[in-house]
Amino acid sequence: MNDASRDLGLGEITPVDPRAAGAADISFIADDVEMAIDALGLKGKADHTVDETADLRLLPVQIKRAAVLIHRLTQ
């Protein structure tokens, strides 16, 4: 994911402990899997709360990053 992001000129992505991701889906399975990728979708504010919003301006960036990653993983 980091390589895809850097190769697209979108900057570095650093890993975080998924058990510290609050109510993110990954938090619920983090102890049961060896590795997982999260945060491929929308970005916004107040994640996983009733006040959550999505910043649609960032959607093209997220799509590009995810597409390159998925393409590379399938090769």
PDB file of N, CA, C, O and CB in Angstrom:
ATOM      1  N   MET A   1       0.838  -1.190   0.000  1.00  0.00           N
ATOM      2  CA  MET A   1       0.000   0.000   0.000  1.00  0.00           C
ATOM      3  C   MET A   1       0.875   1.242   0.000  1.00  0.00           C
ATOM      4  O   MET A   1       0.624   2.193  -0.740  1.00  0.00           O
ATOM      5  CB  MET A   1      -0.949   0.004   1.213  1.00  0.00           C
ATOM      6  N   ASN A   2       1.901   1.224   0.835  1.00  0.00           N
ATOM      7  CA  ASN A   2       2.806   2.363   0.889  1.00  0.00           C
ATOM      8  C   ASN A   2       3.514   2.563  -0.448  1.00  0.00           C
ATOM      9  O   ASN A   2       3.631   3.693  -0.921  1.00  0.00           O
ATOM     10  CB  ASN A   2       3.831   2.174   2.007  1.00  0.00           C
ATOM     11  N   ASP A   3       3.987   1.480  -1.062  1.00  0.00           N
ATOM     12  CA  ASP A   3       4.658   1.587  -2.365  1.00  0.00           C
ATOM     13  C   ASP A   3       3.718   2.167  -3.417  1.00  0.00           C
ATOM     14  O   ASP A   3       4.118   3.035  -4.193  1.00  0.00           O
ATOM     15  CB  ASP A   3       5.172   0.209  -2.823  1.00  0.00           C
ATOM     16  N   ALA A   4       2.483   1.700  -3.448  1.00  0.00           N
ATOM     17  CA  ALA A   4       1.507   2.205  -4.419  1.00  0.00           C
ATOM     18  C   ALA A   4       1.272   3.692  -4.199  1.00  0.00           C
ATOM     19  O   ALA A   4       1.226   4.462  -5.158  1.00  0.00           O
ATOM     20  CB  ALA A   4       0.174   1.428  -4.313  1.00  0.00           C
ATOM     21  N   SER A   5       1.124   4.094  -2.961  1.00  0.00           N
ATOM     22  CA  SER A   5       0.876   5.492  -2.646  1.00  0.00           C
ATOM     23  C   SER A   5       2.060   6.362  -3.054  1.00  0.00           C
ATOM     24  O   SER A   5       1.882   7.410  -3.674  1.00  0.00           O
ATOM     25  CB  SER A   5       0.586   5.658  -1.155  1.00  0.00           C
ATOM     26  N   ARG A   6       3.256   5.930  -2.711  1.00  0.00           N
ATOM     27  CA  ARG A   6       4.447   6.705  -3.069  1.00  0.00           C
ATOM     28  C   ARG A   6       4.642   6.745  -4.579  1.00  0.00           C
ATOM     29  O   ARG A   6       4.967   7.798  -5.128  1.00  0.00           O
ATOM     30  CB  ARG A   6       5.692   6.116  -2.397  1.00  0.00           C
ATOM     31  N   ASP A   7       4.450   5.616  -5.260  1.00  0.00           N
ATOM     32  CA  ASP A   7       4.625   5.575  -6.710  1.00  0.00           C
ATOM     33  C   ASP A   7       3.646   6.502  -7.437  1.00  0.00           C
ATOM     34  O   ASP A   7       3.960   7.004  -8.516  1.00  0.00           O
ATOM     35  CB  ASP A   7       4.453   4.148  -7.211  1.00  0.00           C
ATOM     36  N   LEU A   8       2.482   6.730  -6.865  1.00  0.00           N
ATOM     37  CA  LEU A   8       1.505   7.638  -7.449  1.00  0.00           C
ATOM     38  C   LEU A   8       1.749   9.098  -7.051  1.00  0.00           C
ATOM     39  O   LEU A   8       1.024   9.997  -7.478  1.00  0.00           O
ATOM     40  CB  LEU A   8       0.111   7.220  -7.034  1.00  0.00           C
ATOM     41  N   GLY A   9       2.776   9.319  -6.231  1.00  0.00           N
ATOM     42  CA  GLY A   9       3.063  10.675  -5.770  1.00  0.00           C
ATOM     43  C   GLY A   9       2.105  11.158  -4.697  1.00  0.00           C
ATOM     44  O   GLY A   9       1.928  12.361  -4.505  1.00  0.00           O
ATOM     45  N   LEU A  10       1.485  10.211  -3.996  1.00  0.00           N
ATOM     46  CA  LEU A  10       0.480  10.563  -2.999  1.00  0.00           C
ATOM     47  C   LEU A  10       1.025  10.572  -1.572  1.00  0.00           C
ATOM     48  O   LEU A  10       0.277  10.788  -0.618  1.00  0.00           O
ATOM     49  CB  LEU A  10      -0.674   9.605  -3.087  1.00  0.00           C
ATOM     50  N   GLY A  11       2.308  10.340  -1.431  1.00  0.00           N
ATOM     51  CA  GLY A  11       2.915  10.372  -0.103  1.00  0.00           C
ATOM     52  C   GLY A  11       2.970   9.011   0.552  1.00  0.00           C
ATOM     53  O   GLY A  11       2.415   8.028   0.061  1.00  0.00           O
ATOM     54  N   GLU A  12       3.654   8.992   1.670  1.00  0.00           N
ATOM     55  CA  GLU A  12       3.880   7.761   2.412  1.00  0.00           C
ATOM     56  C   GLU A  12       2.690   7.428   3.311  1.00  0.00           C
ATOM     57  O   GLU A  12       2.019   8.311   3.846  1.00  0.00           O
ATOM     58  CB  GLU A  12       5.152   7.876   3.245  1.00  0.00           C
ATOM     59  N   ILE A  13       2.457   6.138   3.456  1.00  0.00           N
ATOM     60  CA  ILE A  13       1.445   5.636   4.379  1.00  0.00           C
ATOM     61  C   ILE A  13       2.181   4.817   5.429  1.00  0.00           C
ATOM     62  O   ILE A  13       2.977   3.940   5.094  1.00  0.00           O
ATOM     63  CB  ILE A  13       0.339   4.779   3.637  1.00  0.00           C
ATOM     64  N   THR A  14       1.921   5.097   6.666  1.00  0.00           N
ATOM     65  CA  THR A  14       2.579   4.347   7.734  1.00  0.00           C
ATOM     66  C   THR A  14       1.583   3.401   8.405  1.00  0.00           C
ATOM     67  O   THR A  14       0.415   3.748   8.582  1.00  0.00           O
ATOM     68  CB  THR A  14       3.196   5.309   8.776  1.00  0.00           C
ATOM     69  N   PRO A  15       2.041   2.227   8.769  1.00  0.00           N
ATOM     70  CA  PRO A  15       1.141   1.275   9.422  1.00  0.00           C
ATOM     71  C   PRO A  15       0.766   1.741  10.831  1.00  0.00           C
ATOM     72  O   PRO A  15       1.527   2.438  11.502  1.00  0.00           O
ATOM     73  CB  PRO A  15       1.792  -0.113   9.483  1.00  0.00           C
ATOM     74  N   VAL A  16      -0.410   1.338  11.245  1.00  0.00           N
ATOM     75  CA  VAL A  16      -0.875   1.621  12.604  1.00  0.00           C
ATOM     76  C   VAL A  16      -1.390   0.323  13.212  1.00  0.00           C
ATOM     77  O   VAL A  16      -1.709  -0.626  12.496  1.00  0.00           O
ATOM     78  CB  VAL A  16      -1.989   2.726  12.611  1.00  0.00           C
ATOM     79  N   ASP A  17      -1.464   0.289  14.502  1.00  0.00           N
ATOM     80  CA  ASP A  17      -1.986  -0.880  15.193  1.00  0.00           C
ATOM     81  C   ASP A  17      -3.502  -0.933  14.986  1.00  0.00           C
ATOM     82  O   ASP A  17      -4.213  -0.042  15.451  1.00  0.00           O
ATOM     83  CB  ASP A  17      -1.626  -0.842  16.715  1.00  0.00           C
ATOM     84  N   PRO A  18      -4.007  -1.960  14.297  1.00  0.00           N
ATOM     85  CA  PRO A  18      -5.449  -2.011  14.026  1.00  0.00           C
ATOM     86  C   PRO A  18      -6.301  -2.129  15.282  1.00  0.00           C
ATOM     87  O   PRO A  18      -7.488  -1.803  15.263  1.00  0.00           O
ATOM     88  CB  PRO A  18      -5.752  -3.166  13.119  1.00  0.00           C
ATOM     89  N   ARG A  19      -5.708  -2.588  16.360  1.00  0.00           N
ATOM     90  CA  ARG A  19      -6.474  -2.697  17.609  1.00  0.00           C
ATOM     91  C   ARG A  19      -6.754  -1.319  18.204  1.00  0.00           C
ATOM     92  O   ARG A  19      -7.572  -1.187  19.115  1.00  0.00           O
ATOM     93  CB  ARG A  19      -5.716  -3.564  18.630  1.00  0.00           C
ATOM     94  N   ALA A  20      -6.075  -0.292  17.687  1.00  0.00           N
ATOM     95  CA  ALA A  20      -6.271   1.076  18.175  1.00  0.00           C
ATOM     96  C   ALA A  20      -7.104   1.897  17.202  1.00  0.00           C
ATOM     97  O   ALA A  20      -7.087   3.126  17.264  1.00  0.00           O
ATOM     98  CB  ALA A  20      -4.924   1.758  18.407  1.00  0.00           C
ATOM     99  N   ALA A  21      -7.829   1.242  16.308  1.00  0.00           N
ATOM    100  CA  ALA A  21      -8.576   1.946  15.261  1.00  0.00           C
ATOM    101  C   ALA A  21     -10.017   2.240  15.656  1.00  0.00           C
ATOM    102  O   ALA A  21     -10.859   2.470  14.788  1.00  0.00           O
ATOM    103  CB  ALA A  21      -8.562   1.135  13.989  1.00  0.00           C
ATOM    104  N   GLY A  22     -10.306   2.235  16.923  1.00  0.00           N
ATOM    105  CA  GLY A  22     -11.656   2.566  17.374  1.00  0.00           C
ATOM    106  C   GLY A  22     -12.689   1.574  16.897  1.00  0.00           C
ATOM    107  O   GLY A  22     -12.537   0.369  17.099  1.00  0.00           O
ATOM    108  N   ALA A  23     -13.750   2.071  16.260  1.00  0.00           N
ATOM    109  CA  ALA A  23     -14.849   1.214  15.816  1.00  0.00           C
ATOM    110  C   ALA A  23     -14.682   0.759  14.368  1.00  0.00           C
ATOM    111  O   ALA A  23     -15.639   0.291  13.752  1.00  0.00           O
ATOM    112  CB  ALA A  23     -16.168   1.944  15.972  1.00  0.00           C
ATOM    113  N   ALA A  24     -13.479   0.893  13.822  1.00  0.00           N
ATOM    114  CA  ALA A  24     -13.238   0.444  12.452  1.00  0.00           C
ATOM    115  C   ALA A  24     -13.438  -1.062  12.364  1.00  0.00           C
ATOM    116  O   ALA A  24     -13.198  -1.788  13.329  1.00  0.00           O
ATOM    117  CB  ALA A  24     -11.813   0.830  11.984  1.00  0.00           C
ATOM    118  N   ASP A  25     -13.879  -1.524  11.205  1.00  0.00           N
ATOM    119  CA  ASP A  25     -14.108  -2.958  11.016  1.00  0.00           C
ATOM    120  C   ASP A  25     -12.886  -3.781  11.393  1.00  0.00           C
ATOM    121  O   ASP A  25     -13.016  -4.846  11.996  1.00  0.00           O
ATOM    122  CB  ASP A  25     -14.494  -3.244   9.574  1.00  0.00           C
ATOM    123  N   ILE A  26     -11.705  -3.297  11.043  1.00  0.00           N
ATOM    124  CA  ILE A  26     -10.472  -4.039  11.299  1.00  0.00           C
ATOM    125  C   ILE A  26     -10.259  -4.285  12.792  1.00  0.00           C
ATOM    126  O   ILE A  26      -9.660  -5.289  13.174  1.00  0.00           O
ATOM    127  CB  ILE A  26      -9.279  -3.288  10.722  1.00  0.00           C
ATOM    128  N   SER A  27     -10.738  -3.390  13.620  1.00  0.00           N
ATOM    129  CA  SER A  27     -10.550  -3.539  15.066  1.00  0.00           C
ATOM    130  C   SER A  27     -11.196  -4.807  15.608  1.00  0.00           C
ATOM    131  O   SER A  27     -10.716  -5.388  16.581  1.00  0.00           O
ATOM    132  CB  SER A  27     -11.116  -2.334  15.790  1.00  0.00           C
ATOM    133  N   PHE A  28     -12.274  -5.231  14.981  1.00  0.00           N
ATOM    134  CA  PHE A  28     -13.019  -6.377  15.481  1.00  0.00           C
ATOM    135  C   PHE A  28     -12.375  -7.707  15.132  1.00  0.00           C
ATOM    136  O   PHE A  28     -12.673  -8.720  15.765  1.00  0.00           O
ATOM    137  CB  PHE A  28     -14.410  -6.346  14.947  1.00  0.00           C
ATOM    138  N   ILE A  29     -11.486  -7.723  14.125  1.00  0.00           N
ATOM    139  CA  ILE A  29     -10.854  -8.992  13.732  1.00  0.00           C
ATOM    140  C   ILE A  29      -9.335  -8.967  13.872  1.00  0.00           C
ATOM    141  O   ILE A  29      -8.679  -9.967  13.578  1.00  0.00           O
ATOM    142  CB  ILE A  29     -11.219  -9.327  12.302  1.00  0.00           C
ATOM    143  N   ALA A  30      -8.773  -7.866  14.306  1.00  0.00           N
ATOM    144  CA  ALA A  30      -7.323  -7.693  14.350  1.00  0.00           C
ATOM    145  C   ALA A  30      -6.613  -8.792  15.137  1.00  0.00           C
ATOM    146  O   ALA A  30      -5.508  -9.193  14.773  1.00  0.00           O
ATOM    147  CB  ALA A  30      -6.991  -6.355  14.950  1.00  0.00           C
ATOM    148  N   ASP A  31      -7.220  -9.274  16.190  1.00  0.00           N
ATOM    149  CA  ASP A  31      -6.588 -10.330  16.987  1.00  0.00           C
ATOM    150  C   ASP A  31      -6.692 -11.701  16.332  1.00  0.00           C
ATOM    151  O   ASP A  31      -6.021 -12.641  16.760  1.00  0.00           O
ATOM    152  CB  ASP A  31      -7.213 -10.382  18.362  1.00  0.00           C
ATOM    153  N   ASP A  32      -7.520 -11.829  15.305  1.00  0.00           N
ATOM    154  CA  ASP A  32      -7.775 -13.132  14.691  1.00  0.00           C
ATOM    155  C   ASP A  32      -7.057 -13.348  13.363  1.00  0.00           C
ATOM    156  O   ASP A  32      -7.104 -14.451  12.818  1.00  0.00           O
ATOM    157  CB  ASP A  32      -9.240 -13.300  14.484  1.00  0.00           C
ATOM    158  N   VAL A  33      -6.403 -12.337  12.835  1.00  0.00           N
ATOM    159  CA  VAL A  33      -5.727 -12.463  11.546  1.00  0.00           C
ATOM    160  C   VAL A  33      -4.276 -12.018  11.676  1.00  0.00           C
ATOM    161  O   VAL A  33      -3.936 -11.193  12.523  1.00  0.00           O
ATOM    162  CB  VAL A  33      -6.452 -11.635  10.461  1.00  0.00           C
ATOM    163  N   GLU A  34      -3.432 -12.579  10.821  1.00  0.00           N
ATOM    164  CA  GLU A  34      -2.021 -12.219  10.862  1.00  0.00           C
ATOM    165  C   GLU A  34      -1.772 -10.848  10.234  1.00  0.00           C
ATOM    166  O   GLU A  34      -0.995 -10.044  10.748  1.00  0.00           O
ATOM    167  CB  GLU A  34      -1.191 -13.278  10.149  1.00  0.00           C
ATOM    168  N   MET A  35      -2.456 -10.597   9.098  1.00  0.00           N
ATOM    169  CA  MET A  35      -2.299  -9.315   8.411  1.00  0.00           C
ATOM    170  C   MET A  35      -3.627  -8.922   7.794  1.00  0.00           C
ATOM    171  O   MET A  35      -4.462  -9.773   7.488  1.00  0.00           O
ATOM    172  CB  MET A  35      -1.187  -9.388   7.326  1.00  0.00           C
ATOM    173  N   ALA A  36      -3.812  -7.623   7.614  1.00  0.00           N
ATOM    174  CA  ALA A  36      -5.020  -7.120   6.966  1.00  0.00           C
ATOM    175  C   ALA A  36      -4.739  -5.741   6.398  1.00  0.00           C
ATOM    176  O   ALA A  36      -3.840  -5.040   6.864  1.00  0.00           O
ATOM    177  CB  ALA A  36      -6.213  -7.073   7.958  1.00  0.00           C
ATOM    178  N   ILE A  37      -5.503  -5.357   5.399  1.00  0.00           N
ATOM    179  CA  ILE A  37      -5.412  -4.014   4.832  1.00  0.00           C
ATOM    180  C   ILE A  37      -6.724  -3.309   5.131  1.00  0.00           C
ATOM    181  O   ILE A  37      -7.806  -3.854   4.914  1.00  0.00           O
ATOM    182  CB  ILE A  37      -5.118  -4.050   3.283  1.00  0.00           C
ATOM    183  N   ASP A  38      -6.608  -2.102   5.629  1.00  0.00           N
ATOM    184  CA  ASP A  38      -7.773  -1.312   5.985  1.00  0.00           C
ATOM    185  C   ASP A  38      -7.605   0.081   5.380  1.00  0.00           C
ATOM    186  O   ASP A  38      -6.533   0.417   4.878  1.00  0.00           O
ATOM    187  CB  ASP A  38      -7.958  -1.240   7.538  1.00  0.00           C
ATOM    188  N   ALA A  39      -8.638   0.867   5.429  1.00  0.00           N
ATOM    189  CA  ALA A  39      -8.610   2.270   5.002  1.00  0.00           C
ATOM    190  C   ALA A  39      -8.496   2.430   3.490  1.00  0.00           C
ATOM    191  O   ALA A  39      -7.848   3.362   3.014  1.00  0.00           O
ATOM    192  CB  ALA A  39      -7.460   2.984   5.667  1.00  0.00           C
ATOM    193  N   LEU A  40      -9.116   1.532   2.734  1.00  0.00           N
ATOM    194  CA  LEU A  40      -9.132   1.666   1.283  1.00  0.00           C
ATOM    195  C   LEU A  40     -10.295   2.526   0.813  1.00  0.00           C
ATOM    196  O   LEU A  40     -10.325   2.932  -0.349  1.00  0.00           O
ATOM    197  CB  LEU A  40      -9.202   0.297   0.631  1.00  0.00           C
ATOM    198  N   GLY A  41     -11.233   2.807   1.669  1.00  0.00           N
ATOM    199  CA  GLY A  41     -12.443   3.514   1.264  1.00  0.00           C
ATOM    200  C   GLY A  41     -12.393   5.012   1.499  1.00  0.00           C
ATOM    201  O   GLY A  41     -11.332   5.635   1.450  1.00  0.00           O
ATOM    202  N   LEU A  42     -13.544   5.566   1.751  1.00  0.00           N
ATOM    203  CA  LEU A  42     -13.699   7.013   1.923  1.00  0.00           C
ATOM    204  C   LEU A  42     -12.896   7.540   3.100  1.00  0.00           C
ATOM    205  O   LEU A  42     -12.637   6.831   4.073  1.00  0.00           O
ATOM    206  CB  LEU A  42     -15.162   7.363   2.111  1.00  0.00           C
ATOM    207  N   LYS A  43     -12.515   8.783   2.985  1.00  0.00           N
ATOM    208  CA  LYS A  43     -11.891   9.514   4.082  1.00  0.00           C
ATOM    209  C   LYS A  43     -12.831  10.643   4.465  1.00  0.00           C
ATOM    210  O   LYS A  43     -13.573  11.156   3.628  1.00  0.00           O
ATOM    211  CB  LYS A  43     -10.469  10.060   3.688  1.00  0.00           C
ATOM    212  N   GLY A  44     -12.796  11.019   5.714  1.00  0.00           N
ATOM    213  CA  GLY A  44     -13.653  12.104   6.166  1.00  0.00           C
ATOM    214  C   GLY A  44     -13.351  12.469   7.596  1.00  0.00           C
ATOM    215  O   GLY A  44     -12.204  12.428   8.042  1.00  0.00           O
ATOM    216  N   LYS A  45     -14.403  12.827   8.309  1.00  0.00           N
ATOM    217  CA  LYS A  45     -14.249  13.226   9.710  1.00  0.00           C
ATOM    218  C   LYS A  45     -15.239  12.456  10.571  1.00  0.00           C
ATOM    219  O   LYS A  45     -16.251  11.949  10.087  1.00  0.00           O
ATOM    220  CB  LYS A  45     -14.457  14.755   9.880  1.00  0.00           C
ATOM    221  N   ALA A  46     -14.925  12.382  11.839  1.00  0.00           N
ATOM    222  CA  ALA A  46     -15.780  11.732  12.849  1.00  0.00           C
ATOM    223  C   ALA A  46     -16.086  10.284  12.461  1.00  0.00           C
ATOM    224  O   ALA A  46     -17.221   9.820  12.566  1.00  0.00           O
ATOM    225  CB  ALA A  46     -17.098  12.518  13.027  1.00  0.00           C
ATOM    226  N   ASP A  47     -15.038   9.582  12.009  1.00  0.00           N
ATOM    227  CA  ASP A  47     -15.209   8.200  11.551  1.00  0.00           C
ATOM    228  C   ASP A  47     -15.973   7.334  12.551  1.00  0.00           C
ATOM    229  O   ASP A  47     -15.746   7.391  13.759  1.00  0.00           O
ATOM    230  CB  ASP A  47     -13.857   7.581  11.279  1.00  0.00           C
ATOM    231  N   HIS A  48     -16.869   6.546  12.012  1.00  0.00           N
ATOM    232  CA  HIS A  48     -17.619   5.546  12.769  1.00  0.00           C
ATOM    233  C   HIS A  48     -18.434   6.136  13.911  1.00  0.00           C
ATOM    234  O   HIS A  48     -18.599   5.510  14.958  1.00  0.00           O
ATOM    235  CB  HIS A  48     -16.680   4.518  13.315  1.00  0.00           C
ATOM    236  N   THR A  49     -18.945   7.355  13.699  1.00  0.00           N
ATOM    237  CA  THR A  49     -19.864   7.970  14.657  1.00  0.00           C
ATOM    238  C   THR A  49     -21.091   8.444  13.893  1.00  0.00           C
ATOM    239  O   THR A  49     -21.110   8.400  12.663  1.00  0.00           O
ATOM    240  CB  THR A  49     -19.184   9.157  15.427  1.00  0.00           C
ATOM    241  N   VAL A  50     -22.099   8.890  14.597  1.00  0.00           N
ATOM    242  CA  VAL A  50     -23.297   9.416  13.931  1.00  0.00           C
ATOM    243  C   VAL A  50     -23.005  10.719  13.188  1.00  0.00           C
ATOM    244  O   VAL A  50     -23.798  11.142  12.347  1.00  0.00           O
ATOM    245  CB  VAL A  50     -24.413   9.643  14.954  1.00  0.00           C
ATOM    246  N   ASP A  51     -21.872  11.359  13.490  1.00  0.00           N
ATOM    247  CA  ASP A  51     -21.487  12.604  12.833  1.00  0.00           C
ATOM    248  C   ASP A  51     -20.504  12.385  11.683  1.00  0.00           C
ATOM    249  O   ASP A  51     -19.933  13.346  11.167  1.00  0.00           O
ATOM    250  CB  ASP A  51     -20.881  13.547  13.843  1.00  0.00           C
ATOM    251  N   GLU A  52     -20.305  11.141  11.282  1.00  0.00           N
ATOM    252  CA  GLU A  52     -19.338  10.832  10.237  1.00  0.00           C
ATOM    253  C   GLU A  52     -19.692  11.529   8.926  1.00  0.00           C
ATOM    254  O   GLU A  52     -20.853  11.575   8.520  1.00  0.00           O
ATOM    255  CB  GLU A  52     -19.260   9.325  10.022  1.00  0.00           C
ATOM    256  N   THR A  53     -18.665  12.070   8.277  1.00  0.00           N
ATOM    257  CA  THR A  53     -18.835  12.679   6.965  1.00  0.00           C
ATOM    258  C   THR A  53     -17.774  12.103   6.023  1.00  0.00           C
ATOM    259  O   THR A  53     -16.746  11.591   6.467  1.00  0.00           O
ATOM    260  CB  THR A  53     -18.730  14.240   7.048  1.00  0.00           C
ATOM    261  N   ALA A  54     -18.037  12.192   4.732  1.00  0.00           N
ATOM    262  CA  ALA A  54     -17.092  11.730   3.718  1.00  0.00           C
ATOM    263  C   ALA A  54     -16.637  12.934   2.897  1.00  0.00           C
ATOM    264  O   ALA A  54     -17.449  13.773   2.506  1.00  0.00           O
ATOM    265  CB  ALA A  54     -17.733  10.633   2.801  1.00  0.00           C
ATOM    266  N   ASP A  55     -15.349  13.009   2.642  1.00  0.00           N
ATOM    267  CA  ASP A  55     -14.798  14.064   1.804  1.00  0.00           C
ATOM    268  C   ASP A  55     -14.669  13.502   0.389  1.00  0.00           C
ATOM    269  O   ASP A  55     -13.690  12.828   0.070  1.00  0.00           O
ATOM    270  CB  ASP A  55     -13.412  14.575   2.353  1.00  0.00           C
ATOM    271  N   LEU A  56     -15.655  13.780  -0.451  1.00  0.00           N
ATOM    272  CA  LEU A  56     -15.693  13.212  -1.798  1.00  0.00           C
ATOM    273  C   LEU A  56     -14.557  13.710  -2.680  1.00  0.00           C
ATOM    274  O   LEU A  56     -14.252  13.093  -3.701  1.00  0.00           O
ATOM    275  CB  LEU A  56     -17.012  13.533  -2.452  1.00  0.00           C
ATOM    276  N   ARG A  57     -13.934  14.807  -2.303  1.00  0.00           N
ATOM    277  CA  ARG A  57     -12.782  15.300  -3.078  1.00  0.00           C
ATOM    278  C   ARG A  57     -11.611  14.327  -3.005  1.00  0.00           C
ATOM    279  O   ARG A  57     -10.772  14.298  -3.905  1.00  0.00           O
ATOM    280  CB  ARG A  57     -12.343  16.682  -2.568  1.00  0.00           C
ATOM    281  N   LEU A  58     -11.550  13.530  -1.941  1.00  0.00           N
ATOM    282  CA  LEU A  58     -10.458  12.579  -1.768  1.00  0.00           C
ATOM    283  C   LEU A  58     -10.739  11.229  -2.420  1.00  0.00           C
ATOM    284  O   LEU A  58      -9.847  10.384  -2.490  1.00  0.00           O
ATOM    285  CB  LEU A  58     -10.183  12.382  -0.301  1.00  0.00           C
ATOM    286  N   LEU A  59     -11.956  11.013  -2.895  1.00  0.00           N
ATOM    287  CA  LEU A  59     -12.321   9.716  -3.470  1.00  0.00           C
ATOM    288  C   LEU A  59     -11.450   9.326  -4.662  1.00  0.00           C
ATOM    289  O   LEU A  59     -11.033   8.170  -4.726  1.00  0.00           O
ATOM    290  CB  LEU A  59     -13.771   9.736  -3.895  1.00  0.00           C
ATOM    291  N   PRO A  60     -11.147  10.219  -5.613  1.00  0.00           N
ATOM    292  CA  PRO A  60     -10.270   9.817  -6.724  1.00  0.00           C
ATOM    293  C   PRO A  60      -8.891   9.346  -6.256  1.00  0.00           C
ATOM    294  O   PRO A  60      -8.322   8.421  -6.837  1.00  0.00           O
ATOM    295  CB  PRO A  60     -10.103  10.976  -7.691  1.00  0.00           C
ATOM    296  N   VAL A  61      -8.363   9.966  -5.228  1.00  0.00           N
ATOM    297  CA  VAL A  61      -7.065   9.562  -4.675  1.00  0.00           C
ATOM    298  C   VAL A  61      -7.163   8.158  -4.098  1.00  0.00           C
ATOM    299  O   VAL A  61      -6.306   7.313  -4.357  1.00  0.00           O
ATOM    300  CB  VAL A  61      -6.592  10.559  -3.588  1.00  0.00           C
ATOM    301  N   GLN A  62      -8.202   7.912  -3.320  1.00  0.00           N
ATOM    302  CA  GLN A  62      -8.377   6.598  -2.714  1.00  0.00           C
ATOM    303  C   GLN A  62      -8.577   5.515  -3.781  1.00  0.00           C
ATOM    304  O   GLN A  62      -8.052   4.409  -3.653  1.00  0.00           O
ATOM    305  CB  GLN A  62      -9.567   6.616  -1.749  1.00  0.00           C
ATOM    306  N   ILE A  63      -9.331   5.836  -4.819  1.00  0.00           N
ATOM    307  CA  ILE A  63      -9.577   4.871  -5.897  1.00  0.00           C
ATOM    308  C   ILE A  63      -8.273   4.530  -6.609  1.00  0.00           C
ATOM    309  O   ILE A  63      -8.007   3.356  -6.868  1.00  0.00           O
ATOM    310  CB  ILE A  63     -10.608   5.427  -6.906  1.00  0.00           C
ATOM    311  N   LYS A  64      -7.466   5.520  -6.926  1.00  0.00           N
ATOM    312  CA  LYS A  64      -6.192   5.283  -7.608  1.00  0.00           C
ATOM    313  C   LYS A  64      -5.284   4.405  -6.761  1.00  0.00           C
ATOM    314  O   LYS A  64      -4.709   3.435  -7.254  1.00  0.00           O
ATOM    315  CB  LYS A  64      -5.492   6.613  -7.928  1.00  0.00           C
ATOM    316  N   ARG A  65      -5.159   4.747  -5.497  1.00  0.00           N
ATOM    317  CA  ARG A  65      -4.282   3.998  -4.597  1.00  0.00           C
ATOM    318  C   ARG A  65      -4.747   2.546  -4.477  1.00  0.00           C
ATOM    319  O   ARG A  65      -3.937   1.623  -4.567  1.00  0.00           O
ATOM    320  CB  ARG A  65      -4.242   4.663  -3.204  1.00  0.00           C
ATOM    321  N   ALA A  66      -6.021   2.349  -4.279  1.00  0.00           N
ATOM    322  CA  ALA A  66      -6.569   0.993  -4.150  1.00  0.00           C
ATOM    323  C   ALA A  66      -6.423   0.210  -5.455  1.00  0.00           C
ATOM    324  O   ALA A  66      -6.100  -0.977  -5.430  1.00  0.00           O
ATOM    325  CB  ALA A  66      -8.050   1.051  -3.738  1.00  0.00           C
ATOM    326  N   ALA A  67      -6.654   0.859  -6.584  1.00  0.00           N
ATOM    327  CA  ALA A  67      -6.567   0.178  -7.884  1.00  0.00           C
ATOM    328  C   ALA A  67      -5.145  -0.312  -8.148  1.00  0.00           C
ATOM    329  O   ALA A  67      -4.942  -1.445  -8.583  1.00  0.00           O
ATOM    330  CB  ALA A  67      -7.021   1.119  -9.020  1.00  0.00           C
ATOM    331  N   VAL A  68      -4.163   0.551  -7.880  1.00  0.00           N
ATOM    332  CA  VAL A  68      -2.773   0.148  -8.097  1.00  0.00           C
ATOM    333  C   VAL A  68      -2.402  -0.986  -7.154  1.00  0.00           C
ATOM    334  O   VAL A  68      -1.753  -1.948  -7.564  1.00  0.00           O
ATOM    335  CB  VAL A  68      -1.819   1.343  -7.899  1.00  0.00           C
ATOM    336  N   LEU A  69      -2.807  -0.881  -5.904  1.00  0.00           N
ATOM    337  CA  LEU A  69      -2.506  -1.951  -4.942  1.00  0.00           C
ATOM    338  C   LEU A  69      -3.126  -3.269  -5.370  1.00  0.00           C
ATOM    339  O   LEU A  69      -2.445  -4.294  -5.381  1.00  0.00           O
ATOM    340  CB  LEU A  69      -3.006  -1.574  -3.546  1.00  0.00           C
ATOM    341  N   ILE A  70      -4.404  -3.261  -5.722  1.00  0.00           N
ATOM    342  CA  ILE A  70      -5.088  -4.496  -6.103  1.00  0.00           C
ATOM    343  C   ILE A  70      -4.466  -5.072  -7.365  1.00  0.00           C
ATOM    344  O   ILE A  70      -4.277  -6.285  -7.459  1.00  0.00           O
ATOM    345  CB  ILE A  70      -6.592  -4.245  -6.313  1.00  0.00           C
ATOM    346  N   HIS A  71      -4.150  -4.234  -8.324  1.00  0.00           N
ATOM    347  CA  HIS A  71      -3.500  -4.697  -9.554  1.00  0.00           C
ATOM    348  C   HIS A  71      -2.183  -5.392  -9.222  1.00  0.00           C
ATOM    349  O   HIS A  71      -1.907  -6.480  -9.726  1.00  0.00           O
ATOM    350  CB  HIS A  71      -3.255  -3.515 -10.525  1.00  0.00           C
ATOM    351  N   ARG A  72      -1.388  -4.777  -8.393  1.00  0.00           N
ATOM    352  CA  ARG A  72      -0.083  -5.354  -8.026  1.00  0.00           C
ATOM    353  C   ARG A  72      -0.231  -6.658  -7.264  1.00  0.00           C
ATOM    354  O   ARG A  72       0.552  -7.587  -7.464  1.00  0.00           O
ATOM    355  CB  ARG A  72       0.717  -4.365  -7.188  1.00  0.00           C
ATOM    356  N   LEU A  73      -1.216  -6.737  -6.402  1.00  0.00           N
ATOM    357  CA  LEU A  73      -1.417  -7.973  -5.630  1.00  0.00           C
ATOM    358  C   LEU A  73      -1.889  -9.137  -6.512  1.00  0.00           C
ATOM    359  O   LEU A  73      -1.698 -10.300  -6.157  1.00  0.00           O
ATOM    360  CB  LEU A  73      -2.436  -7.730  -4.511  1.00  0.00           C
ATOM    361  N   THR A  74      -2.488  -8.833  -7.632  1.00  0.00           N
ATOM    362  CA  THR A  74      -3.018  -9.905  -8.495  1.00  0.00           C
ATOM    363  C   THR A  74      -2.032 -10.331  -9.573  1.00  0.00           C
ATOM    364  O   THR A  74      -2.313 -11.261 -10.329  1.00  0.00           O
ATOM    365  CB  THR A  74      -4.310  -9.456  -9.150  1.00  0.00           C
ATOM    366  N   GLN A  75      -0.897  -9.677  -9.655  1.00  0.00           N
ATOM    367  CA  GLN A  75       0.092 -10.030 -10.672  1.00  0.00           C
ATOM    368  C   GLN A  75       1.031 -11.113 -10.186  1.00  0.00           C
ATOM    369  O   GLN A  75       1.927 -11.529 -10.921  1.00  0.00           O
ATOM    370  CB  GLN A  75       0.887  -8.808 -11.083  1.00  0.00           C
TER     371      GLN A  75
END
